[in-house]
Amino acid sequence: MQLEQKEDQAQFKLKNASASIKERRRRGLTWYPVTITQEDIGFGGKVVLELERPATHQDLHLFQVGKNASLFSNAPGQAATDRPALSGVVTSVRRNKLLLATTKEALPDWALDGSTLGIDLTFDEVSYREMNQALSDVIGAHGNRLAELRDVLLGAKTASFREHQADDLFYPSALNDSQLVAVRHVISAQDVAIIHGPPGTGKTTTLVQAILETVRRERRVLVCAPSNTAVDLLTEKLAERGVKVIRLGNPSRVSDLLLKHTLDAGVMAHASYAKMHAMRQTAEQHRETANEYVRHFGFEERQQRQWLRDEARTLRQAADDLERFMTEDVLESVQVITCTLVGASNRHIRHLSFETVFIDEAAQALEPGCWIPIAKGQRLVLAGDHHQLPPTVKSEKAAREGLRETLFEKCIQRQPHTARMLNMQYRMHAHIMGFSSNKFYGSQLVPHQSVAHADLEAYDPRFAPDWPVEFIDTAGCGFMELAIPESRSTANPEEAHLLLERLAQLLERSDPIEPDQRPLTIGVIAPYRAQINYLKDAIEDSAVLNDLLLQRRLSVGTVDSFQGQERDIIAITLTRSNPQGEIGFLSDIRRMNVGMTRARRKLLLVGDSSTLCRHPFFGELLAYVKGVGGYRTAHEMAKISTL
């Protein structure tokens, strides 16, 4: 963990600390200049700013929801180290606008005096501090429940389960057999239970049902995930089922449904909120009045000013005490508290304990982060899939020494009886599912009848003939990769062009034949940023594809950006083509599993078999595609009309 923190901080400092504003802008760490286009008061009375950069600034950037950032003033003659700053969290990002939820109830004068403003990404020390503390706690645990859970999760003790009745579920549901087995497994667990959810098998639906059954038996549970997006989704799903839920932290999707389940919203709806607000207003008025006295004043004025200051301090203290009471009152009345892993250290719930802690996306979570909520619980439920994306680790040394191995993996390997795998999938055509099922899930996945034969031809007969899985082989075509030294990335323009040609040919027939028929959605995936940039530029030159891009029916990105999503058509350019047979991080086959299983009706792959098949995984993939009749060579595509 310390290696990771040092590497993360070093990378951040390298990119940010000594660089000029212009350089930081180029690296995507700064927007400058920005204008405050709107100022609102958010929940908790904190200022929320809408910031806009010039429309001419189209630089790629690293700002995203949930990131810590800081508004700064770049007044003339001011050293970079002396710039005043206002900290906050990014809650929304659009093309040239973002929302910054600040930590203050009023804007500082420097933000309003006409100085040129900018916004920087800042390094987050809090997460590392909390994870390191959690590791210290679990290492030092002895003779308590945390020590017992540690020994079970790491395989030193066997996890135990109690017997349950076949009809012990209370809430009606339409879950399939494997989902019902998983829910009953959760209920019977005394230490830990794992819900293993391969792509498209309804993991979130099953997890929500397990939480519903648990809160019926327990007073209050804690539900966590490593990402804000996953926490938001679970919060919404639970709220839709009528669960009393409070979301701690900054929601990444600012919807009315989500906002009304935040802690701030709960406090504002409390019967005592108006009284607290009035006390704070009066305190502020006293403070302002005290500050109106000039330097030359007499004894009475001095006494009056002191009285006003004392009264303001007393009122503020009373308001703070009342707010603490309201916060505890709100948290006492809820069934579920949701937050990120680090959010489980929130000061408002530090004193709380829970019988059950749920962690979703556990196979993507760093182990130190998981121990933060685990320390608050008597038993644990993990949900995820260790055959999909692993956690992001920036230090290669830390990854090699074990940081990339998750608690989910350790437990499922050492205590396999703790896991129940969901096996009915509702997303993919049987042929799209087949290779993933064989390679990663012991051939146990079964396509639901609603998707088993749902290819493009089933959507619209004009697509016939077509293949649910298609691999276009560029071997022998001379489509060689290009290294981009500046970005340490790789592109293959000719392969990208071929993929887009095939996609455009398909999509000429994609208009719905019925007025109420849902339009097709398309995802284009590349493993390298340079290839993505080329694809985006080429799409703008295609009338068919650019129109779909503008309609938001087509999106382009890395595998990571499609995690948890699905599209009717997924097109993947594998990019690598070289005489050495080097495929870089394409050898991380879990990423390929994620990319391929995003597709519902068609999976289109383009790549050079002579390079790729030196890795056994791609040899097996090519053999599978040939077996289902979807293999073609690029030479067969030679007659396709150009874009």
Phi, psi and omega in degrees: 000320179294322176299317181295317180297316180297318181293316180299314181293320179297316179297319181295314180296320179301320182281336195237312196300310187264002184274150175289167177301319180298317180292319179296325176297317181296325181277357177085013184262351185218141164253125180203132354280165173231155178240138174281107183266343178201142178232122179234162172259118181271188178297140183083006178077009181275146182288134174243125184250137167263121182247139182232134174262163182302144182298337180284347180272103180247020182301145170293146183216169183252008178292134175207163182301135178093349180283144173283138180213168185217124173282134180226160177252134179248061182293146180303140177077008183261130178290150182302324182287344182259004183294130174291149184218154178233115185278157177185190180233136178286125182247350178200141178224126171240191186308305183233015180227148172215158175253133178242113174275111186274175179261005185245157179266354177210149179285139175292157184302323184296337179281349185243358188270012176093359178295155177285129185252156173213173177224132181247145164287143181238157181281139184259102179281334189300315183301315181293320179299316182290321179293319178296321178295319179297319178297318179299318181296316184286326176295321183273357183295135180208129175070020178228181184293325178299320178296320179295315179296321177302313183293325178291312183296328182265004171091004180282335177232150180276132177292140183248153180225147176260156179290148179225159178275149183296334183250031187273006177275136185265314186280131177292145180203165178254030182293149176279179187300315183291328177291319178295321177299318180295318180296314179296325178298318178298315183297324184276349183290135175259340181238297183211143173226146181238129170258110180266111186244094173300169184304133173077011185264006176079040180299314182296317178301316180294318181297317178299318179296320178295322178293318178303313181294327181288316182291340174292331184261341185233158186288320186198139179234160178250129181238122185230165172202156181289337183247146176300322182299317180293321178296316179299316181298314180296321178300314180296316181296319179292319179297322179296333179270007176085013179282139174281106188232142175239130179260116175274149177093192183263112177297139180273337175251106187276078177254157180301319181300318183286317184298324182288351176254014174279161179296320179301318179295321178297319178293318181294334179273356183289149182297334183266001185297317182300320179296315179298316181298318179296320178298318180291322177298315179297319178300317180294321178297317177299317180297315180296320179296318179298325182281351180282340181295136180276177184297317185269101178214159186271188184299316182295318179297322179296317178296318180297319179296318179296321179297316180299318180294317179297318181295320178297318180296317180297317180295319179297319179296318179295322179294320178296318178298319180293322179295321177298318178298315181296320180299313180295324180295318179296313182293330178291335187267355185263159178267327184226134171248128180246145180190170172286171180301311179292329178298342178292348176268005180310137185300333183288339181239013180302326184271355185270151172233160186224144176290320181232136173244128176255135174234113175270161183055033185295335179283355175250006187258135173297137182305315181302325179293324181295328183291340180298304178286328182302323181297345181266356189242165175263335176211166191225140172237123178251140176228139180163197180208110183284002174262005174252203190299134175279173175293155177279123177234123185275332180269115179296325179294317178297321179296315180296327184272007169121353184292332181285340178283125187268163175298325177302312181295317181300315184289318183290333178280321186270337179226066186301336180289351178280349188254145170232124182265136174280132187239354178262118182252143189243016186250310199253149165304149184304322181288327177292320181289329194304310184295316179299317180299316181293317188280321189249334191236027174059029180059028184266346182287141180234127179283135175295149183301336181288340182240346188307323182238021185273077177264189180294327180294325177291331177289318182204118182304340180293346179282345183290144352277148178209170181237132177299326175238126182225130176240120177259116187266122181264007181304132179085359181268350181077020179278078186275146178291156177239126176277137178250094188302322184301323183251003183051041182237178185224142176227162176214082187303320182292322177293319178299318180297319179296316179299316181291328175299313181295321180294316179297322178299317178296314191281353172298341182251018191267358179294136180301140179272344177241144182303325183264010181282133182290129179297150178293147173245147187228137172238131177249122186241138173223147182281347186235141181299322180297321178292322177298316179299319179295317179300315182298318178296317182292325180297324179298335180271358180252118182300316183296310186285321181295324177297318178293326177296316180294329178279359181063025174268346179235133177225152184234135178183183176280171176303317183304323183288345180257001180303132179080002181246174176210156178219157176297317179237130171242126178242124185239124171262118186279344164074312189289130178203105183205155183295336184280347182072025180277131181238004174057223185279009166297342179288348172282091190291342177295326178294321177295322178301315179297310183302313184291328185271011171280343189277138176264307188252331181210137173241117180248122180241138175231127181189173182260105184297329183293332175273310188294320190283002170288345172263130185304325182302314184286332173297317178293321179298316181295319178298321179295314181298319177298323181295329179263008172081019185255010182275133175219156174260158179296332179297327177293340182269001189299334184271001179293136181295146181287160182294000000 
